[in-house]
Amino acid sequence: MFNHTNSAAPHDDVLRLFEYAKSLLDLHQDTGVEFWRNIDETALEVWVREDHADKSKLLGSRDTLTDLRELLSRHLAKMRCAAEWVHRIIEVSGNSHLKPDGNYRPPFWSLCHDYPALIRDCYRHEDLPHAILTLMNRWYLPSPSGDAAGVTQFLQHTLIKTSDSEPLARFLAEPWLAGNRFYVDRDLLQPIIGNATNERKVLIVPRLKEWQESSHALTSANATPVIEKGTSTERLTETFSDGLLRLSILGSSEYLELVRSRIAVLYLLDTGALFVEYPWHRFGSGQRRLDQPHAIASGQLPVEGAQYPVERRDDMAVAVNWIGERITELPKWHVDTGRSST
């Protein structure tokens, strides 16, 4: 039951917020069960609030929040159930022949025949069959791009010249230091990057002189987590573009906690900027990464048992010096892009 006068259904404004929340799930979900196990109503509500600051009064209503949270809870329960069934049917049971492809979709009735408990869950969650088949298609249908094995893939990106962007010229005029990294709300960078990202936070990586002429290398899709092993310590690090961008999990956790499904980066070059997004799912595999770095650094989780490649870094300082690699939020007054405050 819902809390407004006509308690049979929620208000239209609540339904619009709910539909927006579902669109965020569709946009930012990972292709695996981890995302649905980790995402919750609280995180989804935060995303909605971040994207709809203009709805703060509406979201401040107890009745609105109660109705919205009820809808989110029901939807997430259904999607978790669907994800667990897809994982169980194909991954756990090893039924790879049931994976959909361009010519085959498994009929739902056949799944119910093999898994009778699925019928019970269909009574518990409205439209569960559609959710299961949708996730199957999303997880297992071949990519339309047809990525070729052994061929380096490159990410979509935008190269912005200062000669074409006065806001970028003002931004580059700030006293940036090589090695410093910050994150900033995307709205403050809108005069520079426009609507290029669906992420709320953008990572600023300044003064990469060495990549001015070969910035295309920064758009390589090759990414992997590694354990960097120094002479007396280890750390878990995300590497992107064949290791050209490295984010230690401990030093970057404040920023990574705010990521949805893409590391959105604005590289500041001498005569312009490069904007690129690297896939990184906060509530998918990213959750596992965020849970492990302290155990690795303290030695509670041996590097041999962490299932990540180990890279020898004899130049890596002891853990106390990692503070210099922390990524913090850039103060708003530092962002002079000519953006109107109204």
N, C-alpha and C positions, 0 to 999 in steps of 0.2 A: 504494500500500500504506500501511496505517496502523500506528501504533507500539505499540499495546497487544498483549496476548497473542494475541488472535484477529485477525490483521492484515487480514482480509477487509473489515472495516467498523469505523468509529469507535465509541467508547463512547457510551452513551445521553446522558450529560451533555454530551459534545461536540456531539452532534446537537441537543440543546436550545439550546445557545449558538448554533449555526449557524442554526437556525430563527429565533431571536431577531434575529440579524444580518440575515437576509433580511427580516424584518418592518420593521427600521429602514430598509432600502433602499426598501421599498415606501412607507413613510411619508414619507421625506424626499427622494425623487428628484424631479427637475425634468422637465418635459415637453419634452425635447430631448436631442440627442446629447452636449452638453457635459458633463452630469453624469456620464455613463458613461465619458467620456474622462478625467475628472479624479479621480473617486473611486478609492481603492485599498485594498488589504487593511489597510494600516497605519491609515488613518483610520477604517475600519470597526471594527477591533479596539479603537481608542481609544474609540469610542462604546460598544461592548459593556462595556469596563472601567468607563467612567463610570457606566453604568446598573446594573452588577452588581458593586458594591464588595464584596458578600457572597461573590462567587466569586473573590476575589483569590488564595486558596490554590490553587484549581483552575486558574486561569489562570497561576499560577506554575509549573505542571508543564510540563516540556519536552515530554513526550509529548502532553499536551493541546494545547499551543500549536501543535505541529507538525501535528497532525491538523486543528485548527480552521483554521489558515492554509492548509492544502491544500484544504479544502472551500471556503473563501472565494475562493481563487485560481481554482478551477475555475468557481465560480458567476459571479464577476465577468468572467472571460474569455468565458463564454457570453453574458452580458448586454451586454458591450461589442460583441461580434459582432452580436447582435440589433439593438442601437441603430444600429450603422454601416449595417446592411442597410436598416433603416427609413429612415434619413437618405438613403441612396443612392437607394433606390427612389422615394421621394416628393419629397424636397427637391432632391436633385442632378439627378435625371432629369426632374423636373417632372411626375410622374404624379399630379396632384391628383385624378384620377378614381378612384384607388385608395384614397383616404382613406375610412375606414369612417364610416358615419352610422347613424341609427336604423334604416334599412331594408336596409343593405348591409354585408357584410363580404367583403373580397377572399379568394377561395379560395386556399389556400397552393399548390396544385399549379400555379395559373396564374402565380404568382410564380416558381416553379422553371422553368417553361417559358420565361419571359422572361430569367431570370438563372440559367443552368446552374451557375455557380460556387456558388450557394446550396446545391445538393445536396451538394457537397463539404463545406461547412461543417456541414451537418446530420449528417454522419458524425463530425465532429470534436467537436461539442457535443451532448450528450444533451438532447433536448426543445427544441431550438432553434426549431422551428416555433411551439410554444406561446409561447415568449418573444417572438418577432417579432410575432405577432398580438396578444399582450397589450400590448406597447408601442404598436402602432398604435392600439389602442382607447384607451389612456391619453392619447396625444398628440393624437388628432384627433377623438374623439367629442365632440359638443357638451356643454357643461356642463349638468348637470341643473337648475341654477338658472335657466338661460335668461336670462343677463344681457342686458338691452336696451341697444342702442347709444345713447350720448348721455345715459344715466341714471347718476347718481353711485351707485356701489355702496358699501355700508358693511360693515365687518368685524365679526365676532362680538366681543363685548367684555363685560366685567363691571365694573359700578360698585359699589364697596365703601364703605360708610359707617362712620365711626369708631364711631358709636352701635351698630353691629351687630358690630363686631370689636375686641375689646380688644387683640389682638396688633397690629392696624394702628394703634390709638391710641398704643401704646408706640413703634411704629416712627416715626410722625410726630413724636413728642416729641423725636427726635434733632435736633441743630442743623444741619438741612439748609440749604444755600445755593442760591439760584436760579442756574442755569447749570452747577452741578456735575452730573456724570453718572458712575454707577458700574455695574458688573455684579456679580451675586451668584449663587451656586449656588441652583437652584430649591428644593432641600430646605430651605434656611434660611428660605424664604418660604412654605413649605407651610401654616403656620397662617393665613396671609393669603389666598393664592390657591388653596389646596387643590391639586387635580390638574389645574389649568387648562391646563398646557402640557406638551408633549413635549420641549421644549428643555431643555438642562442649565443654561443661563445666562439670567438675566433682567436686563434693563436697567432701572436706576432713574433716573427723570427727576423731580427734586423741584421743588416750589414753583411751580406754574404758576397763579398767582392769576388771571391774565386768562382762563383757561379753566375756572374753577370753575363758571360758570353755563352754559357752552356746550361742555362737554367732548365732546359728540357729534361735533364737528368733527374731533376727533383720531382718529375711527374711519373716516374716509374711506379708501377703497381706492386712491385716486389716488396713485401713486408713480412716480418717475422719477429716474434719475441725471442730474446736471447738472454742468457745469463752472462754478464760481464764479470770475469773473475780476475781480481787484482792479486797482489802479493799477500794481502792479509784480509781481504774481504770480498764479498760477492754482492751483486745486485741484479735484479730483474729489470730489463730494459726493452721497450718497444722500439723496433727499428723500421723505418720506412724508406722507400726509394733506395733499396740496396744498402741501407745503413747511413745514407747521407743525413737523414734526420733521426736523432736518437732521443727518446724520452724515458729517463729512468722512472720507474713506477713510483718509487718513494718521493722523488723530487717533483713529480708531475701530478701527484694524486689529487691535489686541490682542484686542478683544472680537469683532470680525467673524470672525476666524479660528476662533472657538469656536462660531459659529452653525451650525446644521444646515440648517434650511429656513424658519425664522421668526425675525424680530426680536421677541422677547417683551418688552413694555415695561410697567412698572408706573409710571404717572404719579402722583406724590404731589400731591394738591390740599390745600386748607386744611381741609376737613372730611371727607376721604375719599381714595379712590384709584381710578384707572381702569386696568384691565388690558386690553391689546389686543395682538394679534399681527399683524405685517406680513409678508407673504411675502418671503423673501430667501434664495435657495438658494446656500449657501456653495460647493458644488462644481458648481453650474450657472453662471448668468451672474455670480454673485458672485465666482467665481474670476478671471474676466476683469477685473472691477473692481479686485480686490486686486492684480493684476499691473500695473496702469497708472498709479497716482497719482504714483509717483516720476518716471516719464517725463514726465508732464504738468507737474508742479511744476518740474522741471529744464529744461523746454523741449525735451527730446529728442523728445517727441510733441506737435506743434503742436495747439492746441485745435481748429483747423479740421479736423484729420484724426482726431479722436478720436470722431466720430460721436455726440456728446452735445450737447444744447442748452446754450448759453452764457448765463449770467446775470451781468449787470454788478453788482459789489458794490464801490462806491467806499468803503464803510466797512470793508472787509476789511483787517485788518492784514497786515503782512509775515509770511512763513512762520515766523519765530522765535516769534511770538506764538500760533501754532496749538497750542503745547504746552498752553496753558490749556484746550484743547478735548479733550485726551486722555481716553479712557475707561479707567479702571483698575478692578481688582477691589476691592470693598469688604471691608475686614478683617472676619473673622467675628465678632470681639468687638463690632463696631459694629451687628450685626444682633440686636436684642433683640425677639424676637417671642413669647417664652415657649415656644419649641420645646424639647422635651425632648432632652437630650444622649444619652439611652440608646436 
